Amino acid sequence: MRRRLLPLFSGNVVPFPGSVLPLHAFEPLFQQMAHELPDWDEEIGVVFGRQEGFATLGCTVNITRQRKQRRQGGADLFVVGHKRFRILEVFDAAPYPRARVRFLKEVDPDPIEDAETAPWLMNLCADVYEAIHGQGKEPPFVVSYGGLAFYAADLLPLETDFRQQLLETDSETDRRRKLAKRLEAWLSRPVVE
């Protein structure tokens, strides 16, 4: 059986498994994809677009709905992140790029031995969230997500390059540690008024 090729969308966005986010398709090739996708019951691959080309590791998304088609072209979509993948080969055939990919497995999807970091990470996340959104604001609780580190990272305005680093990290334990280190550094910054 031959595997289908995954359609690719590249942009300045890094979804995680469990992320819900808006996606704006404005380039002609992505407009074509956006036009075809609402009829699909398939996933597309989203990869972080860099100046030197797009990242080789991304996350599949499912379109939950198309918010609107824009008069000046493009479409606004809402997507939900699903599975991490690594690009093995890209095919630039019209109308948009597609890739042969390998889906990645989590090294430790539920790190029991690292369970003490969960409350610590959520407390750090809550402190940063409150510092950004104001006193008494707490992060929303979500029942199902792709991992605690992905959930916590989605609540905060992290740089796209750092989000990509988290996506490329295979271990939930390592993602938690990277994120905690970033949040601790953020909390120790001097406040600029």
PyRosetta script that sets phi, psi and omega in degrees:
from pyrosetta import init, pose_from_sequence

init()
pose = pose_from_sequence("MRRRLLPLFSGNVVPFPGSVLPLHAFEPLFQQMAHELPDWDEEIGVVFGRQEGFATLGCTVNITRQRKQRRQGGADLFVVGHKRFRILEVFDAAPYPRARVRFLKEVDPDPIEDAETAPWLMNLCADVYEAIHGQGKEPPFVVSYGGLAFYAADLLPLETDFRQQLLETDSETDRRRKLAKRLEAWLSRPVVE")
pose.set_psi(1, 132.1)
pose.set_omega(1, -179.1)
pose.set_phi(2, -90.4)
pose.set_psi(2, 132.1)
pose.set_omega(2, 179.4)
pose.set_phi(3, -80.0)
pose.set_psi(3, 142.8)
pose.set_omega(3, 177.4)
pose.set_phi(4, -73.7)
pose.set_psi(4, 158.8)
pose.set_omega(4, 177.4)
pose.set_phi(5, -88.1)
pose.set_psi(5, 143.5)
pose.set_omega(5, -178.1)
pose.set_phi(6, -87.5)
pose.set_psi(6, 122.0)
pose.set_omega(6, 174.6)
pose.set_phi(7, -63.5)
pose.set_psi(7, 140.1)
pose.set_omega(7, -177.0)
pose.set_phi(8, -113.2)
pose.set_psi(8, 136.4)
pose.set_omega(8, 172.9)
pose.set_phi(9, -119.7)
pose.set_psi(9, 123.3)
pose.set_omega(9, 177.5)
pose.set_phi(10, -115.4)
pose.set_psi(10, 144.2)
pose.set_omega(10, -179.5)
pose.set_phi(11, -172.2)
pose.set_psi(11, -171.4)
pose.set_omega(11, -179.6)
pose.set_phi(12, -90.5)
pose.set_psi(12, 55.1)
pose.set_omega(12, -176.7)
pose.set_phi(13, -146.8)
pose.set_psi(13, 144.4)
pose.set_omega(13, 177.2)
pose.set_phi(14, -132.5)
pose.set_psi(14, 98.1)
pose.set_omega(14, 176.1)
pose.set_phi(15, -78.9)
pose.set_psi(15, 153.7)
pose.set_omega(15, 174.7)
pose.set_phi(16, -112.2)
pose.set_psi(16, 161.2)
pose.set_omega(16, 170.3)
pose.set_phi(17, -56.9)
pose.set_psi(17, 123.5)
pose.set_omega(17, -178.7)
pose.set_phi(18, 99.2)
pose.set_psi(18, -16.4)
pose.set_omega(18, 179.3)
pose.set_phi(19, -62.9)
pose.set_psi(19, 142.6)
pose.set_omega(19, 169.0)
pose.set_phi(20, -118.1)
pose.set_psi(20, 121.6)
pose.set_omega(20, -177.3)
pose.set_phi(21, -150.9)
pose.set_psi(21, 155.4)
pose.set_omega(21, 174.5)
pose.set_phi(22, -81.0)
pose.set_psi(22, 148.2)
pose.set_omega(22, 178.8)
pose.set_phi(23, -133.9)
pose.set_psi(23, 127.8)
pose.set_omega(23, 180.0)
pose.set_phi(24, -106.9)
pose.set_psi(24, 117.5)
pose.set_omega(24, 177.7)
pose.set_phi(25, -98.0)
pose.set_psi(25, 109.8)
pose.set_omega(25, -176.9)
pose.set_phi(26, -120.8)
pose.set_psi(26, -24.2)
pose.set_omega(26, 177.5)
pose.set_phi(27, -72.5)
pose.set_psi(27, 148.0)
pose.set_omega(27, -176.5)
pose.set_phi(28, -52.2)
pose.set_psi(28, -42.0)
pose.set_omega(28, -178.3)
pose.set_phi(29, -68.4)
pose.set_psi(29, -32.9)
pose.set_omega(29, 178.4)
pose.set_phi(30, -80.3)
pose.set_psi(30, -26.1)
pose.set_omega(30, 173.3)
pose.set_phi(31, -62.8)
pose.set_psi(31, -42.5)
pose.set_omega(31, 177.7)
pose.set_phi(32, -60.9)
pose.set_psi(32, -44.9)
pose.set_omega(32, 179.1)
pose.set_phi(33, -60.9)
pose.set_psi(33, -46.4)
pose.set_omega(33, -178.9)
pose.set_phi(34, -62.2)
pose.set_psi(34, -35.0)
pose.set_omega(34, 179.0)
pose.set_phi(35, -66.6)
pose.set_psi(35, -38.8)
pose.set_omega(35, -178.4)
pose.set_phi(36, -81.3)
pose.set_psi(36, -31.2)
pose.set_omega(36, -169.9)
pose.set_phi(37, -64.8)
pose.set_psi(37, -37.0)
pose.set_omega(37, -178.6)
pose.set_phi(38, -57.6)
pose.set_psi(38, -21.2)
pose.set_omega(38, 178.3)
pose.set_phi(39, -88.5)
pose.set_psi(39, -8.5)
pose.set_omega(39, -177.2)
pose.set_phi(40, -86.2)
pose.set_psi(40, 153.4)
pose.set_omega(40, 170.5)
pose.set_phi(41, -116.9)
pose.set_psi(41, 40.0)
pose.set_omega(41, -174.4)
pose.set_phi(42, -125.3)
pose.set_psi(42, 172.5)
pose.set_omega(42, 177.2)
pose.set_phi(43, -97.1)
pose.set_psi(43, 158.8)
pose.set_omega(43, 167.9)
pose.set_phi(44, -121.6)
pose.set_psi(44, 157.1)
pose.set_omega(44, 177.8)
pose.set_phi(45, -97.1)
pose.set_psi(45, 130.5)
pose.set_omega(45, 176.9)
pose.set_phi(46, -110.2)
pose.set_psi(46, 126.7)
pose.set_omega(46, 179.6)
pose.set_phi(47, -126.8)
pose.set_psi(47, 145.3)
pose.set_omega(47, 179.3)
pose.set_phi(48, -69.9)
pose.set_psi(48, 120.5)
pose.set_omega(48, 178.9)
pose.set_phi(49, -85.8)
pose.set_psi(49, 122.2)
pose.set_omega(49, 177.7)
pose.set_phi(50, -111.2)
pose.set_psi(50, 167.2)
pose.set_omega(50, 179.2)
pose.set_phi(51, -58.5)
pose.set_psi(51, -39.4)
pose.set_omega(51, -177.8)
pose.set_phi(52, -85.4)
pose.set_psi(52, 9.0)
pose.set_omega(52, -177.7)
pose.set_phi(53, 122.8)
pose.set_psi(53, 175.9)
pose.set_omega(53, -177.7)
pose.set_phi(54, -88.5)
pose.set_psi(54, 160.5)
pose.set_omega(54, -179.3)
pose.set_phi(55, -62.6)
pose.set_psi(55, 155.0)
pose.set_omega(55, -179.7)
pose.set_phi(56, -92.8)
pose.set_psi(56, -2.1)
pose.set_omega(56, 177.0)
pose.set_phi(57, -125.2)
pose.set_psi(57, 132.1)
pose.set_omega(57, -177.6)
pose.set_phi(58, -143.0)
pose.set_psi(58, -166.0)
pose.set_omega(58, -178.7)
pose.set_phi(59, -135.9)
pose.set_psi(59, 133.9)
pose.set_omega(59, 175.5)
pose.set_phi(60, -74.8)
pose.set_psi(60, 152.7)
pose.set_omega(60, 175.9)
pose.set_phi(61, -134.1)
pose.set_psi(61, 152.3)
pose.set_omega(61, 170.6)
pose.set_phi(62, -109.5)
pose.set_psi(62, 137.0)
pose.set_omega(62, 177.1)
pose.set_phi(63, -79.8)
pose.set_psi(63, 123.5)
pose.set_omega(63, 178.1)
pose.set_phi(64, -87.6)
pose.set_psi(64, -34.8)
pose.set_omega(64, 174.5)
pose.set_phi(65, -170.0)
pose.set_psi(65, 156.7)
pose.set_omega(65, 174.3)
pose.set_phi(66, -96.3)
pose.set_psi(66, 117.2)
pose.set_omega(66, -176.6)
pose.set_phi(67, -68.8)
pose.set_psi(67, -50.9)
pose.set_omega(67, 178.1)
pose.set_phi(68, -166.0)
pose.set_psi(68, 153.9)
pose.set_omega(68, 172.4)
pose.set_phi(69, -94.4)
pose.set_psi(69, 129.8)
pose.set_omega(69, -178.1)
pose.set_phi(70, -87.7)
pose.set_psi(70, 142.1)
pose.set_omega(70, 179.1)
pose.set_phi(71, -61.1)
pose.set_psi(71, -41.7)
pose.set_omega(71, -177.7)
pose.set_phi(72, -80.2)
pose.set_psi(72, 6.7)
pose.set_omega(72, 178.9)
pose.set_phi(73, 107.8)
pose.set_psi(73, 153.8)
pose.set_omega(73, 179.0)
pose.set_phi(74, 92.9)
pose.set_psi(74, 176.7)
pose.set_omega(74, -178.7)
pose.set_phi(75, -149.9)
pose.set_psi(75, 149.2)
pose.set_omega(75, 174.6)
pose.set_phi(76, -104.7)
pose.set_psi(76, 123.8)
pose.set_omega(76, -178.1)
pose.set_phi(77, -119.1)
pose.set_psi(77, 154.0)
pose.set_omega(77, 167.8)
pose.set_phi(78, -110.2)
pose.set_psi(78, 130.6)
pose.set_omega(78, -177.0)
pose.set_phi(79, -129.3)
pose.set_psi(79, 158.2)
pose.set_omega(79, 175.8)
pose.set_phi(80, -123.3)
pose.set_psi(80, 125.9)
pose.set_omega(80, 178.8)
pose.set_phi(81, -66.7)
pose.set_psi(81, 147.0)
pose.set_omega(81, -175.5)
pose.set_phi(82, -129.0)
pose.set_psi(82, -72.9)
pose.set_omega(82, -173.6)
pose.set_phi(83, -128.0)
pose.set_psi(83, 143.1)
pose.set_omega(83, 174.1)
pose.set_phi(84, -78.2)
pose.set_psi(84, 146.9)
pose.set_omega(84, 178.5)
pose.set_phi(85, -145.6)
pose.set_psi(85, 158.5)
pose.set_omega(85, 173.2)
pose.set_phi(86, -114.9)
pose.set_psi(86, 134.8)
pose.set_omega(86, 178.3)
pose.set_phi(87, -77.7)
pose.set_psi(87, 127.0)
pose.set_omega(87, 176.8)
pose.set_phi(88, -97.8)
pose.set_psi(88, -37.4)
pose.set_omega(88, -179.1)
pose.set_phi(89, -157.2)
pose.set_psi(89, 137.1)
pose.set_omega(89, -179.7)
pose.set_phi(90, -108.5)
pose.set_psi(90, 138.1)
pose.set_omega(90, 176.0)
pose.set_phi(91, -118.3)
pose.set_psi(91, 117.4)
pose.set_omega(91, -176.8)
pose.set_phi(92, -89.0)
pose.set_psi(92, 22.3)
pose.set_omega(92, -178.9)
pose.set_phi(93, -62.1)
pose.set_psi(93, 148.8)
pose.set_omega(93, 179.8)
pose.set_phi(94, -63.5)
pose.set_psi(94, 152.3)
pose.set_omega(94, 2.3)
pose.set_phi(95, -91.7)
pose.set_psi(95, -10.6)
pose.set_omega(95, 179.3)
pose.set_phi(96, -150.3)
pose.set_psi(96, 160.8)
pose.set_omega(96, -176.7)
pose.set_phi(97, -66.6)
pose.set_psi(97, 148.0)
pose.set_omega(97, 174.8)
pose.set_phi(98, -134.2)
pose.set_psi(98, 159.0)
pose.set_omega(98, -177.1)
pose.set_phi(99, -141.9)
pose.set_psi(99, 150.5)
pose.set_omega(99, 167.7)
pose.set_phi(100, -89.0)
pose.set_psi(100, 127.9)
pose.set_omega(100, -173.1)
pose.set_phi(101, -129.9)
pose.set_psi(101, 163.2)
pose.set_omega(101, 171.1)
pose.set_phi(102, -119.8)
pose.set_psi(102, 125.7)
pose.set_omega(102, 178.1)
pose.set_phi(103, -77.8)
pose.set_psi(103, 141.2)
pose.set_omega(103, -173.8)
pose.set_phi(104, -100.0)
pose.set_psi(104, 143.2)
pose.set_omega(104, 176.3)
pose.set_phi(105, -99.1)
pose.set_psi(105, 149.9)
pose.set_omega(105, 175.6)
pose.set_phi(106, -74.3)
pose.set_psi(106, 138.7)
pose.set_omega(106, 177.0)
pose.set_phi(107, -71.1)
pose.set_psi(107, -43.6)
pose.set_omega(107, -179.9)
pose.set_phi(108, -142.9)
pose.set_psi(108, 79.7)
pose.set_omega(108, -173.8)
pose.set_phi(109, -60.8)
pose.set_psi(109, -28.4)
pose.set_omega(109, 178.8)
pose.set_phi(110, -136.0)
pose.set_psi(110, 82.2)
pose.set_omega(110, -171.1)
pose.set_phi(111, -70.5)
pose.set_psi(111, 89.3)
pose.set_omega(111, -178.0)
pose.set_phi(112, -62.8)
pose.set_psi(112, -40.0)
pose.set_omega(112, -177.9)
pose.set_phi(113, -67.4)
pose.set_psi(113, -14.7)
pose.set_omega(113, -178.7)
pose.set_phi(114, -111.8)
pose.set_psi(114, 24.4)
pose.set_omega(114, -174.1)
pose.set_phi(115, -61.7)
pose.set_psi(115, -26.1)
pose.set_omega(115, -179.3)
pose.set_phi(116, -70.0)
pose.set_psi(116, -18.3)
pose.set_omega(116, 179.6)
pose.set_phi(117, -77.5)
pose.set_psi(117, -20.4)
pose.set_omega(117, -177.3)
pose.set_phi(118, -61.5)
pose.set_psi(118, -54.2)
pose.set_omega(118, 178.7)
pose.set_phi(119, -63.6)
pose.set_psi(119, -37.5)
pose.set_omega(119, 179.6)
pose.set_phi(120, -62.3)
pose.set_psi(120, -47.2)
pose.set_omega(120, 179.7)
pose.set_phi(121, -64.6)
pose.set_psi(121, -42.6)
pose.set_omega(121, 180.0)
pose.set_phi(122, -66.0)
pose.set_psi(122, -35.0)
pose.set_omega(122, 175.9)
pose.set_phi(123, -66.1)
pose.set_psi(123, -42.5)
pose.set_omega(123, 175.9)
pose.set_phi(124, -60.9)
pose.set_psi(124, -45.3)
pose.set_omega(124, 179.8)
pose.set_phi(125, -61.2)
pose.set_psi(125, -44.4)
pose.set_omega(125, 179.5)
pose.set_phi(126, -62.6)
pose.set_psi(126, -39.0)
pose.set_omega(126, 178.5)
pose.set_phi(127, -63.8)
pose.set_psi(127, -44.6)
pose.set_omega(127, 179.3)
pose.set_phi(128, -67.6)
pose.set_psi(128, -43.6)
pose.set_omega(128, 179.7)
pose.set_phi(129, -57.9)
pose.set_psi(129, -44.9)
pose.set_omega(129, 179.3)
pose.set_phi(130, -66.3)
pose.set_psi(130, -38.4)
pose.set_omega(130, 178.6)
pose.set_phi(131, -63.8)
pose.set_psi(131, -33.8)
pose.set_omega(131, -179.8)
pose.set_phi(132, -80.7)
pose.set_psi(132, -45.6)
pose.set_omega(132, -170.5)
pose.set_phi(133, -98.4)
pose.set_psi(133, -7.4)
pose.set_omega(133, 176.9)
pose.set_phi(134, 112.0)
pose.set_psi(134, 159.3)
pose.set_omega(134, -178.7)
pose.set_phi(135, -56.7)
pose.set_psi(135, 134.4)
pose.set_omega(135, 175.3)
pose.set_phi(136, 82.9)
pose.set_psi(136, -3.3)
pose.set_omega(136, 178.2)
pose.set_phi(137, -84.8)
pose.set_psi(137, 129.5)
pose.set_omega(137, 178.9)
pose.set_phi(138, -116.0)
pose.set_psi(138, 147.9)
pose.set_omega(138, 178.4)
pose.set_phi(139, -62.9)
pose.set_psi(139, 146.4)
pose.set_omega(139, 177.6)
pose.set_phi(140, -68.4)
pose.set_psi(140, 149.9)
pose.set_omega(140, 178.6)
pose.set_phi(141, -93.6)
pose.set_psi(141, 131.4)
pose.set_omega(141, 179.0)
pose.set_phi(142, -121.5)
pose.set_psi(142, 133.3)
pose.set_omega(142, -176.2)
pose.set_phi(143, -74.3)
pose.set_psi(143, -48.3)
pose.set_omega(143, -174.3)
pose.set_phi(144, -116.8)
pose.set_psi(144, 129.5)
pose.set_omega(144, -179.5)
pose.set_phi(145, -153.9)
pose.set_psi(145, 169.4)
pose.set_omega(145, -178.1)
pose.set_phi(146, -80.5)
pose.set_psi(146, 2.8)
pose.set_omega(146, -179.2)
pose.set_phi(147, 146.0)
pose.set_psi(147, 151.6)
pose.set_omega(147, -176.8)
pose.set_phi(148, -59.5)
pose.set_psi(148, -42.8)
pose.set_omega(148, -178.7)
pose.set_phi(149, -63.3)
pose.set_psi(149, -42.4)
pose.set_omega(149, 178.3)
pose.set_phi(150, -63.8)
pose.set_psi(150, -42.9)
pose.set_omega(150, 179.7)
pose.set_phi(151, -60.7)
pose.set_psi(151, -50.3)
pose.set_omega(151, -177.8)
pose.set_phi(152, -63.3)
pose.set_psi(152, -41.3)
pose.set_omega(152, -179.8)
pose.set_phi(153, -64.8)
pose.set_psi(153, -33.5)
pose.set_omega(153, -179.9)
pose.set_phi(154, -69.1)
pose.set_psi(154, -21.0)
pose.set_omega(154, -179.1)
pose.set_phi(155, -78.4)
pose.set_psi(155, -14.8)
pose.set_omega(155, -169.3)
pose.set_phi(156, -120.2)
pose.set_psi(156, 152.6)
pose.set_omega(156, 179.5)
pose.set_phi(157, -81.2)
pose.set_psi(157, 74.7)
pose.set_omega(157, -179.5)
pose.set_phi(158, -87.4)
pose.set_psi(158, 151.2)
pose.set_omega(158, 178.1)
pose.set_phi(159, -61.3)
pose.set_psi(159, 146.6)
pose.set_omega(159, -178.1)
pose.set_phi(160, -62.0)
pose.set_psi(160, -38.6)
pose.set_omega(160, 177.9)
pose.set_phi(161, -60.8)
pose.set_psi(161, -40.0)
pose.set_omega(161, 179.0)
pose.set_phi(162, -69.6)
pose.set_psi(162, -39.7)
pose.set_omega(162, 176.0)
pose.set_phi(163, -58.0)
pose.set_psi(163, -40.9)
pose.set_omega(163, 178.8)
pose.set_phi(164, -64.2)
pose.set_psi(164, -39.7)
pose.set_omega(164, 176.9)
pose.set_phi(165, -59.4)
pose.set_psi(165, -42.8)
pose.set_omega(165, 178.5)
pose.set_phi(166, -64.1)
pose.set_psi(166, -43.4)
pose.set_omega(166, 179.9)
pose.set_phi(167, -61.2)
pose.set_psi(167, -36.3)
pose.set_omega(167, -178.3)
pose.set_phi(168, -78.5)
pose.set_psi(168, -9.4)
pose.set_omega(168, -179.9)
pose.set_phi(169, -84.9)
pose.set_psi(169, 122.1)
pose.set_omega(169, -173.7)
pose.set_phi(170, -77.8)
pose.set_psi(170, -20.5)
pose.set_omega(170, -174.0)
pose.set_phi(171, -105.7)
pose.set_psi(171, 128.1)
pose.set_omega(171, 176.3)
pose.set_phi(172, -60.6)
pose.set_psi(172, -39.1)
pose.set_omega(172, 178.3)
pose.set_phi(173, -60.2)
pose.set_psi(173, -46.3)
pose.set_omega(173, 179.5)
pose.set_phi(174, -66.3)
pose.set_psi(174, -38.2)
pose.set_omega(174, 176.8)
pose.set_phi(175, -61.6)
pose.set_psi(175, -43.3)
pose.set_omega(175, 179.2)
pose.set_phi(176, -59.9)
pose.set_psi(176, -43.2)
pose.set_omega(176, -178.8)
pose.set_phi(177, -66.3)
pose.set_psi(177, -43.4)
pose.set_omega(177, 177.9)
pose.set_phi(178, -61.0)
pose.set_psi(178, -44.9)
pose.set_omega(178, -178.1)
pose.set_phi(179, -66.5)
pose.set_psi(179, -43.1)
pose.set_omega(179, 178.9)
pose.set_phi(180, -60.2)
pose.set_psi(180, -42.1)
pose.set_omega(180, 178.7)
pose.set_phi(181, -61.4)
pose.set_psi(181, -42.5)
pose.set_omega(181, 179.4)
pose.set_phi(182, -65.5)
pose.set_psi(182, -41.1)
pose.set_omega(182, -179.0)
pose.set_phi(183, -69.0)
pose.set_psi(183, -39.5)
pose.set_omega(183, 177.2)
pose.set_phi(184, -62.5)
pose.set_psi(184, -41.4)
pose.set_omega(184, 178.0)
pose.set_phi(185, -64.5)
pose.set_psi(185, -40.2)
pose.set_omega(185, -179.8)
pose.set_phi(186, -64.1)
pose.set_psi(186, -42.7)
pose.set_omega(186, -180.0)
pose.set_phi(187, -67.7)
pose.set_psi(187, -25.3)
pose.set_omega(187, -178.2)
pose.set_phi(188, -87.7)
pose.set_psi(188, -3.9)
pose.set_omega(188, 177.6)
pose.set_phi(189, -66.3)
pose.set_psi(189, 147.9)
pose.set_omega(189, 174.4)
pose.set_phi(190, -70.1)
pose.set_psi(190, 144.6)
pose.set_omega(190, -180.0)
pose.set_phi(191, -80.9)
pose.set_psi(191, 128.9)
pose.set_omega(191, 178.3)
pose.set_phi(192, -100.2)
pose.set_psi(192, 126.2)
pose.set_omega(192, -179.5)
pose.set_phi(193, -106.4)
pose.dump_pdb("model.pdb")
